[in-house]
């Protein structure tokens, strides 16, 4: 080619002069104007021969072009012949797994280059046609030769299995699988990686370039030939890539997975949880399971709801899920749960996480729903190993099973904490004490049960209700010291009182699990705790947070963090929708509820804080104003499941009776408590009033001042018989 270029440079002046002569002759012929003056004298023709003919010019130019064409043809033919010889040499080497199949080489450095197909001749013809039609492609043959040479070099270095003269041992087959894994992970981590691979003609390639892709059939031809081939083609137990990765196996993760699948039916969702159980609901652990008459309920985790219907604590049976190993190749996608695995590191730039066994999983979109960890007391942590063995931090299924067994073996249990969990467990164990003689003690620093939530008069009434359940309630109790003596635990209070017990249940709150914040570079809210996210529950462009661990911006009530079942459902569902492109803000106010047995319960929404001004409107309760009756009407034991995102569109009939303000000593059978901030209702508790939450939600959404909340209470029709 360089010789042709040099010859052409010498002939260029002749070509330019000849073009001038051609233009002049054409003008004379077309215009037929013989009188037009000649621009170039005949003595200065392009042949440079004064007065000569053009024949020498034509011969010279024509010979030049013929010579250049012959040289190009010879060069292309030589390149094509060498390429065919190299392909033939490579194809003649038989595979160690089959004497007839051509060998496939793995090239991590050139992972975007496709291997030759089963029909190399057709591919060569196509490449030759491209070379002949476009001159610059002539140099494109060099990368193809480098690819073949790189494959041969890889074979010499041991990257590929040996030929038929050197049989491959089973251990070498495993080594090949491990060699392929890093390249597959790199390809999966690159969002642009699968596209060029899919476009290449690799129909006969037996090893998939990306095991986490949606086309695992590339491994089938090799896997069906021999047991050694199955070892090579076997998918890893933990997929290297998950389009939707959900960290945490609680309610928020399951709600998000269900929402993702609803909007993207072919989605592949992987849930990673450090618990050994499939996703389950936590409320029955402190409620209905304790009141079950079935002696096997602790093992089966099936319970009767207040309405008498039986159900399982698990959201779905095992048949609902696909195995993590099959997730990359399942035809229509699915939800897989990777149990007993913990995410310990998160690389937001590389879009991947690392598990506690050093396995890495890449993702396209990720949800953090790690929930929280039960908070322990410092006096207990300092008390020593003997005391810590006698303490339960109640949160999981294993905690429920352990405490249920302890309750049947010991004589006394002390619950420290007067919030939702502590009061529910106190009532549940107190009911059990009537049958077994178990002594149940509940202590807390407030003046009454749920003193941080309920106004003082209602908190005191609730405390009396808990006492009637058989619980010894100790108020204004500040724990000073905990010690171990005579195989029992002694709890000393700051006012000098002493309580001796066999076991302690610490229910003093929840710490949001934000261990991934440091490695991921995510912001943790200094006031509320939890990952700080926007109104769309987004912490980064492809990372969302839901459930107890999310400190979100409520477009109506400002920044919040909520630790309740319904919030986990609502936030998980919203995060799942936004992960599929919905871009919805958190506008639906979640509710929460608590039951002190089957006869007393309440539902709440918004900000319910006893430090805020409150207005309560109460009425006399009837037999149907109980949690048991409410579940019979709604048909579900988890009352939030009957909730919808729709706000109240119509007002229920108003009873003309004017409600009265509560008086000390009244029997607060049912009623409505309004929590105010700047004269605006920001929270509502429906005390033994059920199936009215859409009305409460609309009041908070409107955000208006109300001159007379007694009139607002009429909307809930609490005086209806």
Secondary structure, 3 states (H helix, E strand, C coil): CHHHHHHHHHHHHHHHHHHHHHHHHHHHHHHCCCCCCCCCCHHHCCCCCCCCCCHHHHHHHHHHHHHHHHHHHHHHHHHHHHHHHHHHHHHCCECCCCCCCECCCCCHHHCCCCCCCCCHHHHHHHHHHHHHHCHHHHHHHHHHHHHHHHHHHHHHHCCCCCCCCCCCCHHHHHHHHHHHHHHHHHHHHCCCHHHHHHHCCCCCCCCCCCCCCCCHHHHHHHHCCCHHHHHHHCCCCCCCEEEEEEECCCHHHHHHHHHHHHHCCCCEEEEECCCCCCCECCHHHCCHHHHCCCCCHHHHCEEECCCCCEEECECCCHHHCECCCCCCCCCCCEEEEECCCCEEEEECCCCEEEECCCCEEEEEEEEECCCEEECCCHHHHCCCHHHHCCEEECCCHHHHHHHHHHHHHCCEEEEECCCHHHHHHHHHHHHHHHHHCCEEEEECCCCCCCCCCCCHHHHHHHHHHHHHCCCEEECCCCEEEEEEECCEEEEEECCCCEEEECEEEECCCEEECCCHHHHHCCCECCCCCCEECCCCCEEECCEEECHHHEEEEECCCEEECCCCHHHHHHHHHHHHHHHCCCCCCCCCCCEEEEECCCCCEEEEEECCCCCCEEEEEEECCCCCCCHHHHHHHHCCCCHHHHCCCCCCCCCCCCCCCCCEECCCCCCCCEEEEEEEECCEEEEEEEECCCCCHHHHHHHHHHCCECCCHHHHHHHHCCCCC
